[in-house]
Amino acid sequence: MKEFKLLAKKINLLGDIHIKKYGEKSFSSFASEMLSKTKFDRVFDAKEFITSSFLSLPSQHFKYLEFSDLPVTVSVGKSCFIDLYFWRRRSTVIHNHHFRGAFTCLLGKNLDFDYEFERTRKLSKFFDLGNLHLKEKRQIHVGDVVEISYLDKFIHQNHHHADLTVNLCFRTPQDKKRDLSNYLHSGLRYSRNESLIENTMRLKRCLDLGVIDLKRMKISPDHALMFLLVFNESSDLETKKYLEKLLKTEFKINIQKLLESHDKKFSQLEDFYE
């Protein structure tokens, strides 16, 4: 595993040099080229890494379970870093990226769906309606490399369909001025705005504690929509009906139909699993 860590540091240094010389805009293609040449999968052993690494890791980019089933930062440079993402058999949400880079599969298999989004109606600063088109579906096996472009230039959903899949990501830090977006198959785009999500979580906790009367509060349609996206399955019927009515009035949308349409499409896509 020593060879793997030394290789990560070497590639990380080359990434820093590239960004210093050319800037971040060309980093995605550079990262893809470097991962294709480097072949990290040939020097990676998952069990050895897990048993030997945790006493000598750099500062971690993600908190535990914040992304993937186990995110591990293995090398950090001045302008870029290298992460490992361990995944059990499951899917990500459909999402874009507020960073640049590339990832390669070290163990397991990925089924990757690549999309493009065409906006037809702006609901608010945080939400849009539109058409989500499937551009490509591809099998990603050990050693394969995928370039990660910035924001809507790369929208994808990664289905990890081995018992354990490990992906290595060579990337820049996220752009703190831009929010990630997630998408429903039914055509809803929603921003992963930190303040909006935090306030929505706080609203749910207040409701669970019984310290507020939802109907006496001035709930914005943004918070109502985010609440139902996050807590639709765990909310009581009265709360759901109240928020659904608010959204029909303010946004002119039927959120339950959008969610049901998304779930139906997702179930159909699962047929591609091996």
C-alpha positions in Angstrom: 0.0 0.0 0.0 3.0 2.2 0.3 3.4 2.3 -3.5 -0.3 3.4 -3.8 0.2 6.3 -1.4 3.4 7.4 -3.0 1.7 7.3 -6.4 -1.2 9.4 -5.1 1.2 12.1 -3.8 3.1 12.2 -7.1 -0.1 12.6 -9.1 -1.4 15.2 -6.7 1.9 17.2 -7.1 1.5 17.1 -10.9 -2.0 18.4 -10.5 -0.9 21.3 -8.4 1.7 22.2 -11.1 -0.9 22.0 -13.8 -3.3 24.3 -12.0 -0.6 26.8 -11.2 0.4 26.9 -14.8 -2.9 26.6 -16.6 -5.7 27.3 -14.0 -8.6 25.0 -13.1 -10.6 25.1 -16.3 -8.5 22.5 -18.1 -8.1 20.3 -15.0 -10.8 17.8 -15.9 -9.1 16.7 -19.1 -5.7 16.7 -17.4 -7.1 14.6 -14.5 -8.7 12.1 -16.9 -5.4 11.8 -18.8 -3.4 11.2 -15.6 -5.7 8.6 -14.2 -5.7 6.7 -17.6 -1.9 6.7 -17.6 -1.4 5.9 -13.9 -3.4 2.7 -13.5 -4.0 3.0 -9.7 -6.1 -0.2 -9.8 -2.9 -2.2 -10.3 -1.4 -1.2 -7.0 -4.6 -1.0 -4.9 -5.8 -3.6 -2.4 -9.0 -2.7 -0.6 -8.4 -4.9 2.5 -4.8 -3.9 2.8 -5.7 -0.2 2.5 -8.5 -0.5 5.2 -6.3 -2.3 7.7 -3.1 -0.2 7.2 -4.2 3.4 6.4 -6.1 5.0 9.2 -3.1 6.0 11.4 -1.5 8.1 8.7 -4.3 9.9 6.7 -4.2 13.6 5.9 -7.1 15.9 6.8 -10.3 14.5 5.5 -12.4 16.3 2.9 -15.7 14.7 3.8 -17.1 13.8 7.2 -18.0 10.2 7.9 -21.0 9.1 5.7 -21.3 12.7 4.3 -20.7 11.2 0.8 -20.5 7.5 -0.1 -20.5 4.6 2.4 -16.9 5.5 3.3 -15.1 8.6 2.0 -11.3 8.6 2.5 -9.0 11.4 1.5 -5.6 9.9 0.7 -3.6 12.9 -0.6 -4.0 16.7 -0.4 -2.1 19.3 -2.4 -2.4 23.0 -2.6 -5.0 23.1 -5.3 -6.3 19.6 -5.7 -6.7 16.3 -3.8 -7.4 12.6 -4.2 -10.3 10.8 -2.5 -11.4 7.1 -2.3 -15.1 6.5 -2.2 -16.3 3.1 -1.0 -19.8 2.1 -2.1 -22.1 -0.8 -1.3 -24.6 -1.9 -3.9 -26.8 1.2 -4.4 -27.3 4.3 -6.5 -26.5 8.0 -6.1 -29.0 10.7 -6.8 -28.9 12.4 -10.2 -26.4 15.3 -9.6 -24.0 17.7 -11.1 -20.6 18.9 -9.6 -19.2 22.2 -8.4 -15.6 21.0 -9.0 -13.5 19.6 -11.8 -11.6 16.3 -12.1 -12.0 12.7 -13.0 -12.7 9.3 -11.3 -11.6 5.8 -12.0 -12.9 2.4 -10.7 -10.5 0.5 -8.5 -12.8 -2.3 -7.5 -16.3 -3.5 -8.4 -18.5 -2.1 -11.2 -20.4 1.1 -11.9 -23.4 1.6 -14.3 -23.3 5.3 -15.2 -26.1 7.3 -16.7 -25.1 10.6 -18.3 -27.9 13.3 -18.6 -28.5 16.7 -20.0 -31.1 19.1 -18.5 -33.2 21.6 -20.5 -35.0 24.1 -18.3 -38.6 25.0 -19.3 -39.7 26.9 -16.3 -38.0 28.7 -13.4 -39.9 28.2 -10.1 -37.5 30.1 -7.9 -33.8 30.7 -7.2 -33.5 27.1 -6.0 -35.9 25.2 -8.2 -36.6 24.7 -11.9 -38.8 22.4 -14.1 -37.5 21.0 -17.3 -36.7 18.0 -19.4 -34.0 15.5 -18.2 -32.6 13.6 -21.3 -30.6 10.5 -21.0 -27.5 11.0 -23.2 -25.6 7.8 -22.5 -25.5 4.8 -20.3 -22.2 3.0 -19.8 -20.6 0.2 -17.9 -17.5 1.4 -15.9 -15.2 -1.5 -14.9 -11.9 -1.6 -13.0 -9.4 0.7 -14.7 -12.0 2.8 -16.6 -11.8 6.6 -16.2 -14.6 9.1 -16.4 -14.0 12.9 -16.7 -16.0 15.2 -14.3 -16.9 18.5 -16.0 -18.2 21.5 -14.1 -21.9 22.0 -13.2 -24.4 21.1 -15.9 -21.7 20.0 -18.3 -21.7 16.6 -16.5 -25.0 15.5 -14.9 -25.0 11.8 -13.9 -26.3 9.0 -11.7 -23.9 6.3 -10.7 -25.3 2.9 -9.9 -22.8 0.9 -7.9 -23.8 -2.7 -8.8 -21.2 -4.8 -7.1 -21.3 -5.8 -3.4 -18.4 -3.4 -2.9 -17.2 -0.7 -5.4 -14.3 1.6 -4.8 -13.8 4.7 -7.0 -10.8 7.0 -6.9 -11.5 10.7 -7.5 -8.8 13.2 -8.5 -10.4 16.6 -8.1 -10.3 20.2 -7.2 -12.1 21.6 -4.1 -15.8 22.6 -4.6 -16.6 26.1 -5.7 -18.1 27.6 -2.5 -19.9 30.2 -4.6 -22.0 27.6 -6.4 -24.5 25.1 -5.1 -24.8 21.5 -6.3 -28.0 20.5 -8.0 -30.0 17.3 -7.9 -32.6 16.2 -10.4 -35.7 14.1 -10.6 -36.4 11.9 -13.6 -39.7 13.8 -13.8 -37.9 17.0 -14.6 -37.4 18.9 -11.3 -34.1 20.4 -10.6 -33.4 21.4 -7.0 -30.4 23.3 -5.5 -28.4 21.8 -2.6 -28.3 25.2 -1.0 -26.8 24.8 2.5 -29.0 27.4 4.2 -32.2 26.1 2.6 -31.4 22.5 3.7 -30.4 23.6 7.3 -33.6 25.5 7.7 -35.7 22.6 6.4 -34.0 20.2 8.8 -34.7 22.7 11.6 -38.4 22.9 10.6 -38.7 19.1 10.7 -37.2 18.9 14.2 -39.5 21.6 15.5 -42.5 19.7 14.0 -41.3 16.5 15.6 -41.0 18.2 19.0 -44.5 19.7 18.7 -43.3 23.2 19.4 -44.8 24.9 16.4 -48.1 25.1 14.5 -47.2 24.8 10.8 -50.4 26.6 9.7 -49.5 29.7 11.8 -46.0 30.0 10.3 -45.1 31.8 7.1 -43.6 28.8 5.3 -42.0 29.8 2.0 -42.7 27.6 -1.1 -39.0 26.9 -1.3 -39.0 25.4 2.2 -42.2 23.5 1.5 -40.8 21.9 -1.6 -37.5 21.0 0.0 -39.3 19.6 3.0 -41.4 17.2 0.9 -38.3 16.2 -1.2 -36.5 15.2 2.0 -39.2 14.1 4.3 -42.1 12.9 2.1 -42.0 9.4 3.4 -41.7 10.3 7.1 -44.2 13.2 7.3 -47.7 12.9 8.7 -50.6 13.2 6.3 -51.8 16.6 7.6 -48.4 18.2 7.1 -48.1 16.8 3.6 -51.5 17.9 2.5 -50.9 21.5 3.9 -47.5 21.8 2.1 -48.8 20.2 -1.1 -51.7 22.7 -1.2 -49.2 25.6 -0.7 -47.1 24.3 -3.6 -50.1 24.0 -5.9 -51.0 27.6 -5.1 -47.5 29.2 -5.3 -45.6 27.0 -7.8 -48.6 25.5 -9.7 -47.1 22.0 -9.3 -48.2 18.6 -8.0 -45.2 17.4 -6.1 -46.6 13.9 -5.5 -47.1 13.3 -9.2 -43.5 14.5 -9.8 -42.2 12.1 -7.1 -44.3 9.2 -8.3 -43.1 9.7 -11.9 -39.5 9.9 -10.7 -39.9 6.6 -8.8 -41.5 4.8 -11.7 -38.7 5.8 -14.1 -36.0 4.9 -11.5 -37.5 1.4 -11.1 -37.4 1.0 -14.9 -33.7 1.9 -15.0 -32.9 -0.6 -12.3 -33.6 -3.3 -14.9 -30.2 -2.5 -16.4 -28.5 -3.9 -13.2 -26.7 -7.2 -13.6 
